[in-house]
């Protein structure tokens, strides 16, 4: 579906129109860790805060310099981010350091700091905490460290700002999740941000007065563009809670949707799974989900089983199965690429699994070799999707699996400070030479009846014995192999054998800790390992060479909840996991917060 829009090319222009017309209307409400309402900011409050923070920034920074935002979830993030945009300072949202953070997280922060060279760090950390972070991240030693409170004070009475951002100015750097490599800074201009916000508005059917609920990290692309900025684009109200508030008690998410009569809310697939697995009937008393029109699921992959089980579980509380809204997006495309109709039940397609492994999506009615996939919808707002052979750059016909290439007017301008990688990723052209330039997503999928089906990451594809296997399929089978398996904490990957020849399949999985004496624990762990091997052999015809059972914190994830298979593989190869026995917890934390 393709349409055009004449919306403003700078998000702040749109916000200021809403603020002028409805200054007392709620813009943001923040939910405390106990589920109670903590604070509300009106459109007038946000407008005033943006001006003060932007004026404070301009006392020290020039347009085009970078400000690293190391802020926890909450009210300070909003004026910090939008104040940067208003001042022409390039905002760089990132995961804020916390006590006991892993070396992996600090390496990520060092990588981001070295890449973007921020002139300022906006953080609430006190002098001692800030000094500790500077000691671990020397790349930030020369930056100006300030807080939102300090910027407010510096900006009070500062007068009007002379700078107004242009459509092609860079609004912010969105660092990628690092699911297959180190994070890279996607340069998002104001033009691309505004166009993608309008795409989301149209695709999701959002209207003025929208109420949305979000729990994703504000520095994450879906949390930022979907939960923080989309309500401002449409003149709506965003109800926000921290990821940990949700993870501790998933029912708080659904309770907020019920209490605030929200029409739009969502997240990665694991969030819906947590609701199915961890919310008790007693928690649902008085729950009313009938207002929820768009339950967007933007994970990799969207699981048909999850959609079905969530709808069955919460239909008695007013949830409409047609509200389920699978979609596809990535930071390199600003965010949204495809989405379905917010008024229709998601499209499902049952295909032959053997043919899919061979790169063909062949519909089937056979239950023996069938796999049911969920459509991620179609394109909006002049977006274009091609399926291309990643090795030859030859466009493929519908039903053939290939790399997803993306075109359109709201593509970011590339990666910060990486011209070669930018040319390789953002300037792709099909071998025929027509169209483009296109973004190479690195994702695999196919088109059927004009709708996109995402099958996995190209870099994660497992090839054993000459056959292709999608790791998420193997992981799902492993999860279902034994009751002790933890959903969403399984990584399947291939390693070369000792001679550097054939590929071996390894499964690293979090399992619930067995109880009893050492012999009883060992017997239970052996039972779980046998169940995983048997299930994968029966379902996929492939032998698992090694099953490693660990605690949940030993399975690293991105901020969006994706398992970092490459990190698990690297840990396995360096001996951080003990073969076929519970490994000590790695120095990494679950990133679902």
Residue pairs with C-beta under 8 A, 6 or more apart in sequence:
1 378
1 379
1 380
2 379
2 380
2 381
2 382
2 383
3 202
3 380
3 381
3 382
4 381
4 382
5 195
5 198
5 202
5 381
7 14
7 194
7 195
7 198
8 14
8 17
8 194
9 167
9 190
9 191
9 194
9 195
10 164
10 165
10 166
10 167
10 190
10 191
10 194
11 85
11 171
11 190
11 193
11 194
11 197
11 229
11 232
11 233
12 50
12 82
12 85
12 86
12 165
14 194
14 197
14 232
14 233
15 43
15 46
15 47
15 82
15 232
15 233
16 47
18 25
18 43
18 232
18 235
19 43
19 44
19 46
19 47
21 235
22 43
22 235
23 42
23 43
23 44
23 47
24 42
24 43
24 44
25 42
25 43
25 235
25 237
26 40
26 41
26 42
26 43
26 237
27 41
27 42
27 43
27 45
27 46
27 231
27 232
27 237
27 238
28 40
28 41
28 46
28 75
28 78
28 231
28 237
28 238
28 239
28 240
29 37
29 38
29 39
29 40
29 41
29 237
29 238
29 239
29 240
29 260
30 37
30 38
30 39
30 40
30 74
30 75
30 240
30 241
31 37
31 38
31 239
31 240
31 241
31 245
31 252
31 256
32 38
32 245
33 242
33 244
33 245
33 248
35 245
35 249
35 252
35 255
35 256
39 75
41 49
41 75
41 78
46 78
46 79
46 82
46 232
49 78
49 79
49 82
49 83
49 152
50 79
50 82
50 83
50 86
51 83
51 86
51 155
51 161
52 79
52 83
52 151
52 152
52 155
52 156
52 158
53 79
53 80
53 82
53 83
53 84
53 86
53 87
53 148
53 151
53 152
53 155
54 83
54 84
54 86
54 87
54 155
54 161
55 87
55 154
55 155
55 158
55 159
55 161
56 83
56 146
56 150
56 151
56 152
56 153
56 154
56 155
56 158
57 67
57 83
57 84
57 87
57 89
57 120
57 151
57 155
58 87
58 158
58 161
58 163
59 154
59 155
59 158
60 119
60 120
60 144
60 146
61 67
61 87
61 89
61 119
61 120
61 144
62 88
63 87
63 88
63 89
63 163
63 169
64 88
64 89
64 90
64 170
65 89
65 90
65 118
65 119
65 120
66 89
66 90
66 91
66 92
66 116
66 117
66 118
66 119
66 120
66 173
67 80
67 84
67 89
67 90
67 91
67 92
67 118
67 119
67 120
67 121
67 122
68 92
68 94
68 112
68 113
68 116
68 118
68 120
68 121
68 122
68 140
68 143
69 77
69 80
69 81
69 84
69 91
69 92
69 93
69 94
69 122
69 123
69 219
70 94
70 95
70 96
70 97
70 121
70 122
70 123
70 125
70 133
71 77
71 80
71 93
71 96
71 122
71 123
71 124
71 148
71 218
71 219
72 96
72 124
72 242
73 217
73 218
73 240
73 241
73 242
73 243
74 242
76 124
76 147
76 148
77 93
77 218
77 228
78 228
79 148
79 151
79 152
80 91
80 122
80 148
80 151
81 91
81 93
81 172
81 218
81 224
81 228
83 151
84 90
84 91
84 172
85 91
85 165
85 171
85 172
85 190
86 161
86 163
86 165
87 161
87 163
88 163
88 165
88 169
89 120
90 116
90 170
90 171
90 172
90 173
91 171
91 172
91 173
92 112
92 116
92 118
92 172
92 173
92 175
92 185
93 172
93 174
93 175
93 218
93 219
93 224
94 109
94 112
94 175
94 219
95 105
95 108
95 109
95 217
95 219
95 559
95 591
96 123
96 219
97 105
97 106
97 109
97 125
97 129
97 133
97 136
100 589
101 589
102 586
102 587
102 588
102 589
103 587
104 556
104 567
104 587
104 588
105 588
105 589
106 136
106 137
108 178
108 182
108 183
109 137
110 136
110 137
110 138
110 139
111 182
111 183
112 175
112 183
112 185
113 137
113 139
113 140
114 139
115 184
115 185
115 416
115 417
116 173
116 185
116 416
116 417
117 139
118 140
118 143
119 143
119 144
120 143
120 144
120 145
120 146
121 130
121 140
121 143
121 144
121 145
121 146
122 146
122 147
122 148
122 151
123 130
123 145
123 147
124 147
124 148
124 149
125 133
125 145
130 145
133 140
134 140
134 141
134 145
165 171
165 190
166 190
167 189
167 190
167 191
167 194
168 189
168 190
168 191
169 189
169 190
170 187
170 188
170 189
170 190
170 413
171 188
171 189
171 190
171 193
172 188
172 193
173 185
173 186
173 187
173 188
173 416
174 185
174 186
174 188
174 221
174 224
174 331
174 334
174 412
175 183
175 184
175 185
175 186
175 331
176 183
176 184
176 186
176 331
176 332
177 183
177 220
177 221
177 331
177 558
177 559
177 560
177 562
178 558
178 564
179 457
179 558
179 562
179 563
179 564
179 565
179 566
180 442
180 457
180 459
180 460
180 565
180 566
181 566
184 415
184 416
184 418
184 421
185 415
185 416
185 417
186 331
186 332
186 334
186 412
186 414
186 415
186 416
187 412
187 413
187 414
187 415
187 416
188 334
188 412
189 412
189 413
191 409
191 410
192 334
192 409
192 410
192 411
192 412
192 413
193 225
193 229
193 334
193 410
194 233
194 410
195 334
195 381
195 408
195 409
195 410
196 225
196 333
196 334
196 335
196 336
196 410
197 225
197 229
197 230
197 233
198 233
198 381
199 336
199 380
199 381
199 383
199 410
200 206
200 225
200 226
200 230
200 233
200 335
200 336
201 230
201 233
201 234
202 380
202 381
203 327
203 336
203 339
203 342
203 377
203 380
203 381
204 264
204 294
204 296
204 325
204 339
204 342
205 293
205 294
205 342
205 343
206 230
206 234
206 236
206 263
206 264
206 294
207 234
208 234
208 235
208 236
209 235
209 236
209 237
210 230
210 231
210 234
210 235
210 236
210 237
210 263
210 264
211 236
211 237
211 239
211 260
211 261
211 262
211 263
211 264
211 291
212 226
212 227
212 230
212 231
212 236
212 237
212 238
212 239
212 262
212 263
212 264
212 265
213 238
213 239
213 240
213 241
213 253
213 256
213 257
213 260
213 262
213 264
213 265
214 223
214 226
214 227
214 228
214 238
214 239
214 240
214 241
214 265
214 267
215 227
215 240
215 241
215 242
215 243
215 245
215 246
215 253
215 267
215 271
216 222
216 223
216 226
216 227
216 243
216 267
216 268
216 560
217 223
217 243
217 559
217 593
218 224
218 227
218 228
218 240
219 559
220 559
220 560
221 329
221 330
221 331
221 335
221 560
222 267
222 268
222 298
222 329
222 335
222 560
225 334
225 335
226 266
226 296
226 335
227 238
227 240
228 238
228 240
230 236
230 238
231 237
231 238
232 238
237 260
239 256
239 260
239 262
241 252
241 253
241 256
242 593
243 592
243 593
244 593
245 252
246 252
246 253
246 271
246 274
247 274
247 592
247 593
249 283
250 271
250 274
250 275
250 278
250 279
251 275
251 279
251 283
251 284
251 287
253 265
253 271
253 275
254 275
254 279
254 284
254 287
254 289
254 314
254 317
255 287
256 262
257 265
257 289
257 291
257 292
258 286
258 287
258 288
258 289
258 291
258 317
261 291
262 291
262 292
263 291
263 292
263 293
263 294
264 292
264 293
264 294
264 296
265 292
265 294
265 295
265 296
266 294
266 295
266 296
266 297
266 298
266 325
267 296
267 297
267 298
267 299
267 561
268 297
268 298
268 299
268 560
268 561
268 562
269 297
269 299
269 301
269 302
269 303
269 306
269 561
270 299
270 487
270 488
270 561
270 592
271 561
272 295
272 297
272 306
272 307
272 310
273 303
273 306
273 310
273 487
273 488
275 310
275 313
275 314
276 306
276 309
276 310
276 313
277 487
279 313
284 314
284 317
287 314
287 317
287 318
288 317
288 318
289 314
289 317
289 318
289 319
290 318
290 319
290 320
291 318
292 318
292 319
292 320
292 323
293 320
293 323
293 342
294 323
294 325
294 342
295 310
295 319
295 323
295 324
295 325
296 325
296 326
296 327
296 339
297 306
297 307
297 324
297 325
297 326
297 327
298 326
298 327
298 328
298 329
299 560
299 561
299 562
300 443
300 454
300 456
300 457
300 472
300 562
301 374
301 454
301 455
301 456
301 472
302 326
302 374
302 376
302 454
303 374
303 476
304 348
304 372
304 373
304 374
305 476
307 321
307 324
307 326
307 346
307 374
310 319
310 324
311 319
311 321
311 324
315 321
321 345
322 343
322 344
322 345
323 342
324 345
324 346
325 339
325 340
325 342
325 346
326 339
326 340
326 346
326 374
326 375
326 376
326 377
327 336
327 337
327 338
327 339
327 340
327 376
327 377
328 336
328 337
328 338
328 339
328 376
328 377
328 443
328 452
328 454
329 335
329 336
329 337
329 338
330 337
330 441
330 443
332 406
332 411
332 412
332 425
332 426
332 439
332 441
333 406
333 408
333 410
333 411
333 412
333 439
333 441
334 410
334 411
334 412
336 380
337 376
337 379
337 383
337 385
337 404
337 406
337 441
337 452
338 376
338 377
338 378
338 379
338 380
338 383
338 385
338 451
338 452
339 376
339 377
339 378
339 380
340 346
340 347
340 375
340 376
340 377
340 378
340 451
341 377
346 374
346 375
347 374
347 375
347 451
348 372
348 373
348 374
348 375
349 361
349 363
349 372
349 373
349 375
349 448
349 453
350 363
350 364
350 365
350 370
350 371
350 372
350 373
351 361
351 362
351 363
351 364
351 370
351 371
351 372
351 373
352 362
352 363
352 364
352 366
352 369
352 370
352 371
353 369
353 370
353 371
354 369
355 361
355 362
356 362
356 371
356 401
356 455
357 467
357 468
357 469
357 470
358 468
359 400
359 401
359 402
359 468
360 399
360 400
360 401
361 373
361 399
361 400
361 401
361 446
361 448
361 453
362 399
364 370
371 473
373 453
373 455
374 453
375 448
375 451
375 452
375 453
376 445
376 451
376 452
376 453
376 454
377 451
377 452
378 450
378 451
378 452
379 385
379 408
379 452
381 408
381 409
381 410
382 408
382 409
383 406
383 407
383 408
383 410
384 406
384 407
384 408
384 435
384 438
385 404
385 405
385 406
385 407
385 447
385 452
386 395
386 404
386 405
386 406
386 407
386 430
386 435
386 438
387 395
387 396
387 398
387 400
387 401
387 402
387 403
387 404
387 405
387 445
387 446
387 447
388 394
388 395
388 396
388 402
388 403
388 405
388 428
388 430
388 438
389 395
389 396
389 402
389 403
390 402
390 403
390 440
390 458
392 431
393 428
393 429
393 430
393 431
394 430
394 431
394 432
395 430
395 432
396 402
396 446
398 446
398 447
398 448
398 449
399 446
399 447
399 448
400 446
401 444
401 445
401 446
401 455
402 444
402 445
402 446
403 440
403 441
403 442
403 443
403 444
403 458
404 441
404 443
404 444
404 445
404 452
404 454
405 428
405 430
405 438
405 439
405 440
405 441
406 438
406 439
406 441
407 435
407 436
407 437
407 438
407 439
411 426
411 439
412 426
413 422
413 426
414 422
414 423
414 425
414 426
415 421
415 422
415 425
415 426
424 440
425 439
425 440
426 437
426 439
426 440
427 436
427 437
428 436
428 437
428 438
428 439
428 440
429 435
429 436
429 437
429 438
430 436
430 438
442 457
442 458
442 459
443 454
443 456
443 457
443 458
444 454
444 455
444 456
444 457
444 458
444 461
445 452
445 453
445 454
445 455
446 452
446 453
446 455
447 453
455 470
456 470
456 471
456 472
459 566
460 470
460 471
460 493
460 565
460 566
461 468
461 469
461 470
461 471
462 468
462 469
462 470
462 471
462 474
462 492
462 493
462 494
462 503
462 505
463 469
463 494
463 503
464 494
464 502
464 503
464 504
464 505
464 542
465 502
465 542
467 541
467 542
469 492
469 505
469 540
469 542
471 491
471 492
471 493
471 565
473 540
474 492
474 505
474 507
474 536
474 540
474 542
475 490
475 491
475 492
475 507
475 563
477 535
477 536
477 539
477 540
478 485
478 490
478 492
478 507
478 509
478 532
478 535
478 536
479 485
479 486
479 487
479 488
479 490
479 509
480 535
481 528
481 531
481 532
481 534
481 535
481 536
482 511
482 527
482 528
482 531
482 532
484 511
484 512
484 514
484 524
484 528
485 509
485 510
485 511
485 512
485 528
485 532
486 509
486 510
486 511
486 512
486 552
488 561
488 563
489 509
489 510
489 552
489 555
489 563
490 507
490 508
490 509
490 510
490 555
490 563
491 507
491 508
491 509
491 555
491 563
491 564
491 565
491 568
491 569
492 505
492 506
492 507
492 565
493 505
493 506
493 508
493 565
493 566
493 568
493 569
493 572
494 503
494 504
494 505
494 506
495 503
495 504
495 506
495 569
495 572
495 573
496 502
496 503
496 504
497 503
497 504
504 545
504 546
505 536
505 542
505 543
505 544
505 545
505 546
506 544
506 545
506 546
506 547
506 548
506 569
506 572
507 532
507 536
507 544
507 546
507 547
507 548
508 548
508 550
508 554
508 555
508 568
508 571
508 572
508 577
509 532
509 547
509 548
509 549
509 550
509 555
510 549
510 550
510 551
510 552
510 554
510 555
511 525
511 528
511 549
511 550
513 551
513 582
514 520
514 521
514 524
514 525
515 521
516 524
525 549
525 581
525 582
528 547
528 549
529 547
529 549
529 580
532 544
532 547
533 543
533 544
533 547
536 542
536 544
537 543
537 544
546 579
546 580
547 580
548 572
548 577
548 578
548 579
548 580
548 581
548 583
549 580
549 581
549 582
549 583
550 577
550 582
550 583
550 585
550 586
551 582
551 583
551 585
552 590
553 585
553 586
553 588
553 589
553 590
554 571
554 577
554 583
554 584
554 585
554 586
554 588
555 563
555 568
555 590
556 563
556 564
556 567
556 568
556 571
556 586
556 588
556 591
557 563
557 564
557 590
557 591
557 592
558 564
558 591
559 591
561 591
561 592
567 588
571 577
571 586
576 583
576 586
577 583
578 584
